[in-house]
Amino acid sequence: MAGLLAARVLTAHFERVTLIERDRFPAGPVFRPGVPQSRHLHVLWTRGREIVELLFPGLEDTLRAAGAEEVRVPADVLWLTSAGWRERFDVTSLLTFSRPLLDQAVRSRLTGPPGGDRKAVDVLDGHRVTGLIPRGGDVAGVILGDDGELHADLVVDATGRASRAPEWLAALGHPAPPETRVDPLLGYASRCYAIPPGFDPGWKALYIQADPPATRRTGGLFPQEGGRWICSLSGAGRDYGPVGETAFLDFAKGLRSPVLYEAIRDAEPLTPIVAFRRTANHRRHYERLPSWPQGLVVTGDAACAFNPIYGQGMSVAAVAALVLDRCLRDPRPGFERRFQRGAARSAAGAWLVATGEDLRYRETEAAPVRLRTRLINAYVDEVVATANVDRRVCERLVHVLALMAAPASLFTPVVLARVAARRVRRPTPVTMPARPA
Ligand SMILES: Cc1cc2nc3c(=O)[nH]c(=O)nc-3n(C[C@H](O)[C@H](O)[C@H](O)COP(=O)(O)OP(=O)(O)OC[C@H]3O[C@@H](n4cnc5c(N)ncnc54)[C@H](O)[C@@H]3O)c2cc1C
């Protein structure tokens, strides 16, 4: 996704853009091995949704026509937060679809007939990039294994978590980037089900969160095209979502509410259960390097990958595409470095949200938790509890999660006052809300 969105931006600035992918692109919206995570729940938060539509106007209509569903958040979601059930305020809206459908829709628009400022894109699928062509300490293109080389003015590395950019930079004589890892040791297990005919319990999606450190299991059940649900179960601290038939259902039963288990118990499974465990928050700080080559930028998971449970990766990649566009509008020497700095800044809020939450788990592998993080988390607990019953605070919190606002917006006087007022009043906790408020 990072590569597709970056390529779209490049078409407005370069005569020729080539998309290189090691997989063969499938003709339809189906799984391919290069994106193994696509078998798991993928939510495109509001900021990402807006940017994708900005880059490809009308894409949402394509997704809707293919069966994507509008889900209001939290109005259509039964959402058990760490502090209890959330009232079903209408704050924002998601389109829900399978990841392969989104990929296919974006890819066909990118590689389809040009239009507006979008020039044509050449596709070189079935080709693996194995290195960079050096020009002194700079980059002049990519090496495609035994298939030769491709010269380019700019190379965008969007090869995901397994990016080899640190080694490639070293070969050019640049130092390795400092790295930060916060690993909650979390594993997903996912399966699709047919939505039972006539099923209408008053919600479209379920989100049952863990309450760390006491509980480590989270479950999401969201609709997708084709009358399906995708059910993703995850557990932190090595309490991995399991792939066995009985174990999967037992895990669902062990969530903090049985509602998800009750929904899938008798539903017809459409896929096998699949697992995924490569979920650490992992940041490569390219923005801190003392030297940076001309002709290269690194984006998406290759630069900053998140624990996926917070649904941020695609949206952060989308924001980075806009940062790239901004840098290319002013292509003075050094724009590559400005991009790395801008992209790092734009990912900082999402990083804070993901790692702040993950540091609540005792098992999380990271540097020792600082007092500041503990204090912020204690305050965020209060914000979450207040957001469950207070529309304005809920709006703020969801906007932060949806990458529409910075985490700092949770610390404004309005939010502080409402959080304090709730503490004084201590309203009765919300029971499971049946229908939208
Ligand atoms: C289980 C799970 C659930 C997730 N859920 C969400 C979610 O709900 N919302 C969200 O926003 N994000 C989610 N994410 C994160 C999201 O998948 C990524 O952030 C997003 O795909 C952007 O990644 P990317 O494009 O940088 O890399 P990738 O998606 O990993 O794509 C990298 C691409 O590069 C290709 N490639 C790799 N190496 C080479 C090479 N040497 N030569 C040529 N091609 C190469 C790969 O085949 C692949 O196509 C989830 C991730 C996981 C693991």
Ligand as a Chemical Component Dictionary entry (heavy atoms), coordinates in Angstrom:
data_LIG
# 
_chem_comp.id                   LIG 
_chem_comp.type                 NON-POLYMER 
_chem_comp.pdbx_formal_charge   0 
_chem_comp.three_letter_code    LIG 
# 
loop_
_chem_comp_atom.comp_id 
_chem_comp_atom.atom_id 
_chem_comp_atom.alt_atom_id 
_chem_comp_atom.type_symbol 
_chem_comp_atom.charge 
_chem_comp_atom.model_Cartn_x 
_chem_comp_atom.model_Cartn_y 
_chem_comp_atom.model_Cartn_z 
_chem_comp_atom.pdbx_ordinal 
LIG C1  C1  C 0 -1.973 -8.820 10.956 1  
LIG C2  C2  C 0 -1.916 -7.402 10.452 2  
LIG C3  C3  C 0 -3.051 -6.620 10.473 3  
LIG C4  C4  C 0 -2.987 -5.300 10.038 4  
LIG N1  N1  N 0 -4.091 -4.518 10.126 5  
LIG C5  C5  C 0 -4.034 -3.232 9.730  6  
LIG C6  C6  C 0 -5.175 -2.397 9.809  7  
LIG O1  O1  O 0 -6.235 -2.775 10.314 8  
LIG N2  N2  N 0 -5.071 -1.126 9.337  9  
LIG C7  C7  C 0 -3.911 -0.637 8.816  10 
LIG O2  O2  O 0 -3.879 0.522  8.400  11 
LIG N3  N3  N 0 -2.803 -1.404 8.732  12 
LIG C8  C8  C 0 -2.835 -2.663 9.182  13 
LIG N4  N4  N 0 -1.718 -3.448 9.101  14 
LIG C9  C9  C 0 -0.470 -2.853 8.600  15 
LIG C10 C10 C 0 -0.473 -2.828 7.097  16 
LIG O3  O3  O 0 -0.620 -4.126 6.579  17 
LIG C11 C11 C 0 0.815  -2.185 6.579  18 
LIG O4  O4  O 0 1.155  -1.080 7.360  19 
LIG C12 C12 C 0 0.604  -1.740 5.157  20 
LIG O5  O5  O 0 0.468  -2.853 4.334  21 
LIG C13 C13 C 0 1.729  -0.884 4.604  22 
LIG O6  O6  O 0 2.826  -1.693 4.450  23 
LIG P1  P1  P 0 3.843  -1.497 3.255  24 
LIG O7  O7  O 0 3.124  -1.188 2.005  25 
LIG O8  O8  O 0 4.884  -0.572 3.728  26 
LIG O9  O9  O 0 4.473  -2.951 3.172  27 
LIG P2  P2  P 0 3.822  -4.326 2.727  28 
LIG O10 O10 O 0 2.344  -4.287 2.813  29 
LIG O11 O11 O 0 4.531  -5.378 3.506  30 
LIG O12 O12 O 0 4.191  -4.432 1.192  31 
LIG C14 C14 C 0 5.509  -4.610 0.767  32 
LIG C15 C15 C 0 5.474  -5.037 -0.694 33 
LIG O13 O13 O 0 6.804  -5.053 -1.191 34 
LIG C16 C16 C 0 7.019  -6.274 -1.886 35 
LIG N5  N5  N 0 8.449  -6.562 -1.774 36 
LIG C17 C17 C 0 9.135  -6.836 -0.635 37 
LIG N6  N6  N 0 10.434 -6.983 -0.911 38 
LIG C18 C18 C 0 10.583 -6.783 -2.227 39 
LIG C19 C19 C 0 11.721 -6.774 -3.096 40 
LIG N7  N7  N 0 12.958 -6.984 -2.633 41 
LIG N8  N8  N 0 11.512 -6.520 -4.413 42 
LIG C20 C20 C 0 10.250 -6.287 -4.911 43 
LIG N9  N9  N 0 9.155  -6.277 -4.109 44 
LIG C21 C21 C 0 9.331  -6.516 -2.798 45 
LIG C22 C22 C 0 6.125  -7.290 -1.169 46 
LIG O14 O14 O 0 5.855  -8.410 -1.969 47 
LIG C23 C23 C 0 4.900  -6.434 -0.903 48 
LIG O15 O15 O 0 4.022  -6.422 -1.992 49 
LIG C24 C24 C 0 -1.762 -4.770 9.534  50 
LIG C25 C25 C 0 -0.620 -5.566 9.510  51 
LIG C26 C26 C 0 -0.681 -6.855 9.990  52 
LIG C27 C27 C 0 0.579  -7.664 10.020 53 
# 
loop_
_chem_comp_bond.comp_id 
_chem_comp_bond.atom_id_1 
_chem_comp_bond.atom_id_2 
_chem_comp_bond.value_order 
_chem_comp_bond.pdbx_ordinal 
LIG C1  C2  SING 1  
LIG C2  C3  SING 2  
LIG C2  C26 DOUB 3  
LIG C3  C4  DOUB 4  
LIG C4  N1  SING 5  
LIG C4  C24 SING 6  
LIG N1  C5  DOUB 7  
LIG C5  C6  SING 8  
LIG C5  C8  SING 9  
LIG C6  O1  DOUB 10 
LIG C6  N2  SING 11 
LIG N2  C7  SING 12 
LIG C7  O2  DOUB 13 
LIG C7  N3  SING 14 
LIG N3  C8  DOUB 15 
LIG C8  N4  SING 16 
LIG N4  C9  SING 17 
LIG N4  C24 SING 18 
LIG C9  C10 SING 19 
LIG C10 O3  SING 20 
LIG C10 C11 SING 21 
LIG C11 O4  SING 22 
LIG C11 C12 SING 23 
LIG C12 O5  SING 24 
LIG C12 C13 SING 25 
LIG C13 O6  SING 26 
LIG O6  P1  SING 27 
LIG P1  O7  DOUB 28 
LIG P1  O8  SING 29 
LIG P1  O9  SING 30 
LIG O9  P2  SING 31 
LIG P2  O10 DOUB 32 
LIG P2  O11 SING 33 
LIG P2  O12 SING 34 
LIG O12 C14 SING 35 
LIG C14 C15 SING 36 
LIG C15 O13 SING 37 
LIG C15 C23 SING 38 
LIG O13 C16 SING 39 
LIG C16 N5  SING 40 
LIG C16 C22 SING 41 
LIG N5  C17 SING 42 
LIG N5  C21 SING 43 
LIG C17 N6  DOUB 44 
LIG N6  C18 SING 45 
LIG C18 C19 SING 46 
LIG C18 C21 DOUB 47 
LIG C19 N7  SING 48 
LIG C19 N8  DOUB 49 
LIG N8  C20 SING 50 
LIG C20 N9  DOUB 51 
LIG N9  C21 SING 52 
LIG C22 O14 SING 53 
LIG C22 C23 SING 54 
LIG C23 O15 SING 55 
LIG C24 C25 DOUB 56 
LIG C25 C26 SING 57 
LIG C26 C27 SING 58 
# 
